[in-house]
């Protein structure tokens, strides 16, 4: 995959190949946020924006309702203001691809540090769908957090 492109549309790709591409894209999210690019405007961020489906929705455990991509970006921008030293670290990532259905889920475990001496664990799920033109796009983003005493989610 090259910069500023969506995952490969090669019909011959195996589920493992697709999963690896989607995992690589998922792992870009915390890097972009650590760079304080909450609007995903950098070249790296724009490459991720290219994978966001028009009907994208996000669900965060700390917000009462579903959000659009634009609303999620606003939340992240505000978190950068509220927690200027926030850091995210991916500690695990798994992908599950169903080629027949044209769907995939990528699970990523994160360590989240918002303020000194307070670490949270988080589990994210990115739901992908393969569109008729062969592109894989993210339709859903889900995040739930726990305290540092958690031993993991999966």
Protein Blocks (a to p, Z undefined) as FASTA:
>chain_A
ZZhiacdfbfkbcfklmmmmmmmmmmmmmmmmmnopanopafklmmmmmmpcfklccddf
kbcbdcdfklmmmmmmmmmmmmmmbccddfbdcddddfknopacddddddddfbghiacd
ddddddddddfkopacdfbdcdddddfkbgbjZZ
